[in-house]
């Protein structure tokens, strides 16, 4: 009885193992896991024609110079884009599966690919159907052979299906690395941004982007990091979404005869100006490059990055000076005066890294570093509130900050920040007697209160 019972259990275990094997195998097929993948296009070196059809056909042809062209295209072919796409196409591999075409979207496929070879006139025809249940692979059919494969979705989805994925769509030649000035005319104001530093390096050390907002203001002010970095990055993304016409007969048709939105980019060698017209279909705008005739479209999401008002592009701080270059900070007001002296040394910490050690004092009184740094946050953190909308004249300030910073070759520079009464709630703020903004009195008064505490 015992032996018969063990045999029965063994048979059950074997049956369970076989069932699990087949279930696992089917699950692997359904999820596109390839145990013995096959390369789909085996003679890629002989391919000289590729047709990719979604809505409209994109026909790529290779000439005798091994250069690829795009048939019936006004735009130039981008060889790097084409070769990258073909590398993806020729690397497709999959596992043959036994499924019905109608069950996997291959009876009426949306995507068709034809491969032509240089040594004969035949073509291989491939179609792409549905994703598998796991979303990890597409069903792909070789129509010449009637075989169906599961091909990893990551490869299929890398392959461009529209002509713009193969054309040279660059609008400008200036890059994020070469640009040193931007001028944006948005119809309401002209904004000038520059990374040509108007200050000594020591004075500009706290500027995270290295860029400044100048016009429409008189002075130069740190640009906001988040917005400025997006604008710089976007320079390399300036591409047309479509070439509308190479020789327009009427610019008025595209809103390009009289425009109120332009983006001018400058480098040391050249200037390029993008002119923006009316809205076009698909979230685009008509545009052209000044001095050229072609009309194209640009995606509105790209243009949005250049559509801020000047005030929105500021980091908003009155004046930030890095502490490690400052040797003196003086604050003067009617009821409070303080002169903070600073000394800085470079030391090696316990991890073997160099860092700056600072000492702060007021007269003979040593101020603890943490106490001073906490108070200084209210000085450095003073933010502008509004733009001065009228001419104001420099007068004796009610409150005045003087920064003294160390420059190269044992030189020093004084930077004066003066707060002159404007109305009941605001001061006008003059930085070295240049004025553009108003500051809330309550913020300045809070700064004074925090600085008063450090000597108590």
C-alpha positions in Angstrom: 0.0 0.0 0.0 2.8 2.3 0.8 4.6 1.7 -2.4 1.4 2.2 -4.5 0.8 5.4 -2.6 4.3 6.7 -3.5 3.9 5.8 -7.2 0.7 7.7 -7.3 2.3 10.8 -5.8 5.2 10.5 -8.2 2.9 10.4 -11.2 1.0 13.4 -9.9 4.3 15.3 -9.4 5.5 14.5 -13.0 2.1 15.5 -14.4 2.4 18.8 -12.5 5.9 19.4 -13.7 4.9 18.8 -17.3 1.9 21.1 -16.9 4.1 23.8 -15.4 6.6 23.4 -18.2 4.0 24.0 -20.9 2.3 26.8 -18.9 5.7 28.5 -18.5 6.6 28.0 -22.1 3.3 29.5 -23.3 3.7 32.3 -20.9 7.2 33.0 -22.2 5.9 33.1 -25.8 3.0 35.4 -24.8 5.4 37.7 -23.1 7.8 37.8 -25.9 10.7 36.1 -24.1 12.9 34.7 -26.9 14.7 31.4 -26.1 16.0 31.0 -29.7 15.7 34.4 -31.5 16.1 34.7 -35.2 17.5 37.7 -37.0 14.7 38.9 -39.3 16.8 40.6 -42.0 19.7 38.4 -42.7 21.4 40.2 -45.6 21.4 43.8 -44.4 24.6 44.7 -46.3 22.7 44.2 -49.6 19.7 46.4 -48.7 19.4 49.5 -50.8 15.7 50.4 -50.5 13.5 50.6 -47.4 9.9 51.7 -47.4 8.2 52.4 -44.1 4.5 53.1 -44.3 2.2 54.3 -41.6 0.0 57.1 -43.0 2.3 58.1 -45.7 5.2 56.2 -47.2 8.8 57.1 -46.3 11.1 55.7 -49.0 14.8 55.5 -48.3 17.2 54.8 -51.2 20.9 54.2 -51.2 23.0 55.5 -54.1 26.3 54.2 -55.4 28.2 56.4 -53.0 26.6 54.6 -50.0 24.6 57.8 -49.2 21.0 57.5 -48.3 18.3 59.8 -49.8 14.6 60.3 -49.1 12.5 59.9 -52.2 10.3 62.9 -53.1 11.4 64.9 -50.1 12.0 68.7 -50.0 14.2 68.3 -46.8 17.7 67.0 -46.9 18.3 63.5 -45.6 20.1 63.2 -42.2 22.6 60.4 -42.7 23.2 59.9 -39.0 19.4 59.6 -38.3 18.9 57.2 -41.2 21.9 55.0 -40.3 20.8 54.8 -36.7 17.3 53.8 -37.7 18.5 51.2 -40.1 20.8 49.8 -37.5 17.7 49.3 -35.3 15.8 47.8 -38.3 18.6 45.3 -39.2 19.0 44.3 -35.5 15.4 43.1 -35.2 15.1 39.6 -34.0 12.2 37.5 -32.8 10.9 34.1 -31.9 8.5 32.4 -34.3 5.1 31.9 -32.9 2.0 30.0 -34.1 -0.9 32.5 -33.9 -3.7 33.5 -36.3 -3.2 36.8 -38.1 -6.6 38.1 -37.2 -6.0 37.5 -33.5 -2.9 39.7 -33.4 -3.7 42.6 -35.7 -1.9 41.3 -38.7 -5.0 40.9 -41.0 -5.2 44.7 -41.4 -1.9 46.0 -40.1 -1.2 49.7 -39.8 2.5 49.6 -40.2 4.2 48.0 -43.3 7.9 47.8 -44.1 9.4 46.7 -47.4 13.0 45.8 -47.9 14.7 46.0 -51.3 18.0 44.4 -52.3 20.7 45.6 -54.6 21.3 42.2 -56.3 17.7 41.6 -57.4 14.3 43.2 -57.9 12.5 41.3 -55.2 11.2 42.8 -52.0 10.7 41.4 -48.5 7.4 42.7 -47.0 7.0 42.9 -43.2 4.0 44.0 -41.2 3.7 45.0 -37.6 0.6 44.1 -35.6 -0.5 44.3 -32.0 1.4 44.2 -28.8 1.3 41.0 -26.9 -0.6 40.7 -23.6 2.4 41.7 -21.5 3.1 44.7 -23.6 6.7 43.6 -24.1 6.7 42.5 -27.8 4.9 43.1 -31.1 3.7 40.5 -33.5 5.6 40.9 -36.8 4.9 39.0 -40.0 7.2 38.2 -42.9 4.5 38.2 -45.6 6.8 36.5 -48.1 7.0 33.4 -45.9 3.8 33.8 -43.9 5.7 33.4 -40.6 4.9 35.5 -37.5 7.4 36.5 -34.8 7.4 38.2 -31.5 9.8 41.1 -31.5 10.8 43.2 -28.5 8.7 46.4 -28.3 11.7 48.4 -27.3 13.2 47.8 -30.8 10.1 48.4 -32.7 9.3 51.6 -30.9 12.7 53.0 -31.6 12.2 52.9 -35.3 10.9 56.3 -36.7 7.7 56.0 -38.7 7.5 59.5 -40.0 9.6 61.3 -42.6 10.8 63.8 -39.9 12.6 61.0 -38.2 15.0 60.8 -41.2 15.4 64.4 -42.4 17.8 67.1 -41.4 15.3 69.3 -39.5 17.8 71.6 -37.9 16.8 75.3 -38.1 19.9 76.9 -36.7 23.6 76.2 -36.5 24.3 78.0 -33.2 24.3 75.4 -30.3 23.9 75.5 -26.6 27.7 75.5 -26.3 28.4 78.4 -28.6 25.5 80.8 -27.8 26.4 83.8 -25.7 23.4 86.1 -26.2 19.7 85.8 -26.7 17.3 88.6 -27.6 13.6 87.7 -27.4 10.9 90.1 -28.7 7.5 88.8 -27.6 5.4 91.7 -28.8 5.2 93.2 -25.3 8.9 93.7 -24.5 12.4 93.0 -25.8 14.4 90.8 -23.5 18.1 90.5 -23.7 20.0 87.6 -22.0 23.7 87.3 -22.0 26.5 85.2 -20.5 29.1 87.8 -21.2 29.8 88.5 -17.6 29.6 92.2 -16.8 31.1 91.7 -13.3 34.4 90.3 -11.9 34.3 86.5 -11.5 34.3 86.9 -7.7 31.2 89.1 -7.8 29.3 86.7 -10.1 30.2 83.4 -8.3 26.7 83.0 -6.8 25.1 83.1 -10.3 24.3 79.4 -10.9 23.6 79.7 -14.7 26.2 82.2 -15.7 23.5 84.1 -17.6 22.1 87.5 -16.9 18.8 89.3 -17.8 19.7 92.8 -19.1 17.1 94.5 -21.3 14.4 95.7 -20.7 16.3 96.7 -17.5 19.2 99.1 -17.0 21.3 96.7 -14.9 22.3 93.0 -15.2 20.5 90.5 -13.0 21.0 86.8 -12.4 18.7 84.6 -14.6 16.6 81.9 -12.9 18.3 78.6 -13.0 15.3 76.4 -14.0 14.1 78.6 -16.8 17.5 79.5 -18.2 18.8 76.0 -18.2 15.6 74.9 -20.1 16.1 77.7 -22.7 19.8 76.8 -23.2 19.0 73.1 -23.6 16.2 73.9 -26.1 18.6 75.6 -28.5 19.8 72.1 -29.6 16.2 71.0 -30.0 15.3 73.8 -32.6 14.0 71.6 -35.4 11.2 72.1 -37.8 8.2 69.8 -37.5 7.5 70.2 -41.2 8.9 72.1 -44.2 5.8 73.9 -45.5 7.3 75.5 -48.6 10.7 76.5 -49.9 9.5 79.5 -51.9 6.4 81.1 -50.4 4.5 83.5 -52.6 2.6 85.3 -49.8 4.0 85.5 -46.3 0.8 87.0 -45.1 -0.7 83.5 -45.5 1.5 82.3 -42.6 1.4 85.5 -40.5 5.1 86.1 -41.4 4.7 89.5 -43.1 4.4 91.4 -39.9 5.4 89.5 -36.7 5.5 90.2 -33.0 7.6 87.2 -31.9 11.2 86.7 -32.7 14.1 84.8 -31.1 17.6 86.1 -32.0 20.6 83.9 -31.0 24.2 85.1 -31.1 27.5 83.4 -30.9 31.0 84.8 -31.4 30.8 84.1 -35.1 27.2 84.6 -36.2 23.7 85.7 -35.5 20.6 83.7 -36.3 17.0 85.1 -36.0 13.9 82.9 -35.9 10.7 84.7 -36.9 7.4 83.3 -35.6 4.1 83.7 -37.4 0.6 82.4 -37.0 -0.6 79.1 -35.3 -0.5 76.1 -37.6 -2.1 72.7 -37.2 -1.0 70.1 -34.6 0.2 72.5 -31.9 2.7 74.2 -34.2 3.5 77.7 -35.4 4.6 78.9 -38.8 8.2 80.2 -38.8 11.1 81.1 -40.9 14.8 82.0 -40.5 15.5 85.7 -41.2 17.4 86.0 -44.5 16.0 82.7 -45.9 12.9 82.0 -47.8 11.7 78.6 -46.5 8.6 78.5 -44.3 8.4 75.7 -41.8 6.6 74.9 -38.6 7.9 74.7 -35.0 6.3 72.9 -32.1 4.6 75.2 -29.6 6.0 73.4 -26.6 9.5 74.5 -27.7 8.4 78.1 -28.2 6.7 78.2 -24.8 10.2 78.1 -23.2 10.9 81.4 -24.8 7.6 83.0 -24.0 8.2 84.3 -20.5 8.2 87.9 -19.5 11.5 89.4 -18.4 10.5 89.5 -14.7 9.7 85.8 -14.7 13.3 85.0 -15.9 14.9 86.6 -12.9 16.2 84.6 -9.9 14.6 87.5 -8.1 17.3 88.3 -5.6 18.5 91.9 -5.0 22.2 91.0 -4.9 23.8 87.8 -3.8 27.5 87.8 -3.0 29.3 84.5 -2.1 30.6 84.7 1.5 34.0 83.2 0.6 35.0 86.2 -1.4 33.7 88.8 1.0 35.9 90.4 3.6 33.5 93.1 4.9 29.8 93.8 5.1 28.5 97.1 6.4 24.9 98.0 7.2 23.8 101.5 7.9 20.3 102.8 8.9 18.9 105.5 11.1 18.9 103.4 14.2 21.3 100.6 13.4 24.9 100.3 12.2 27.1 97.2 12.0 30.5 96.5 10.4 31.2 92.7 10.0 34.7 91.6 9.2 35.5 88.3 7.6 38.6 86.1 7.2 38.8 83.0 5.1 41.3 80.2 5.1 41.5 77.0 3.0 41.8 74.0 5.2 41.8 70.2 4.6 39.0 68.3 6.4 39.1 64.8 7.8 38.2 63.3 4.5 41.2 64.9 2.8 39.1 67.5 1.0 39.8 71.2 0.8 37.2 73.5 2.2 36.9 77.2 3.3 37.0 78.0 7.0 35.7 81.4 7.9 35.8 83.7 10.9 33.4 86.6 11.5 33.8 89.5 13.9 32.2 92.8 14.8 34.9 95.0 16.4 36.5 92.8 19.1 33.5 90.5 19.3 33.8 87.1 17.5 30.5 86.0 15.9 29.8 82.3 15.7 29.9 81.1 12.1 26.5 79.4 12.3 24.8 82.4 13.8 26.2 84.7 11.2 25.4 82.4 8.3 21.8 82.1 9.5 21.5 85.9 9.7 23.2 86.4 6.3 20.4 84.3 4.7 18.1 87.3 5.2 20.6 89.6 3.5 21.3 87.4 0.5 17.6 86.3 0.4 16.2 89.8 -0.1 14.0 89.6 -3.2 12.6 92.2 -5.5 8.8 92.7 -5.6 8.0 94.8 -8.6 9.5 96.7 -11.5 9.9 100.5 -11.1 7.4 101.8 -13.6 8.5 105.5 -13.5 11.7 107.5 -13.4 13.1 107.8 -9.9 16.0 109.8 -8.7 18.7 108.6 -6.4 18.4 110.2 -2.9 19.9 109.6 0.5 19.1 106.0 1.3 17.2 105.1 4.5 19.1 101.8 4.6 22.4 100.9 2.9 24.4 97.7 2.5 28.1 97.8 1.4 29.8 94.6 0.3 33.6 94.6 0.1 35.0 91.7 -1.9 38.5 90.5 -2.7 39.5 90.4 -6.3 42.6 89.0 -8.0 46.0 90.7 -7.6 45.1 91.9 -4.1 42.4 94.2 -5.4 39.1 95.0 -3.8 35.7 96.2 -4.9 32.9 97.8 -3.0 29.3 97.1 -4.1 26.6 99.5 -2.8 23.0 98.5 -2.3 20.8 101.4 -1.2 17.1 101.3 -0.2 15.4 104.7 -0.9 11.8 105.3 0.3 9.2 105.0 -2.5 5.8 104.6 -0.9 4.4 103.3 2.4 5.1 99.7 1.5 8.2 99.8 -0.8 11.7 100.9 -1.2 13.4 101.5 -4.5 16.6 99.5 -4.5 19.7 101.0 -6.2 22.6 98.7 -6.9 25.6 100.9 -7.5 23.1 103.6 -8.2 21.4 101.6 -10.9 17.6 101.2 -10.2 15.1 98.8 -11.7 13.0 97.3 -8.9 11.0 97.9 -5.7 11.5 95.9 -2.5 9.0 95.4 0.2 9.9 97.4 3.3 8.8 94.6 5.6 11.4 92.3 4.0 14.2 94.8 4.5 13.1 95.5 8.1 13.1 91.8 8.9 16.6 91.6 7.5 17.7 94.4 9.9 16.1 92.6 12.9 18.0 89.4 12.1 21.3 91.2 11.7 20.7 93.0 15.0 20.5 89.7 16.8 24.0 88.5 15.9 25.8 90.8 18.4 23.5 90.0 21.3 
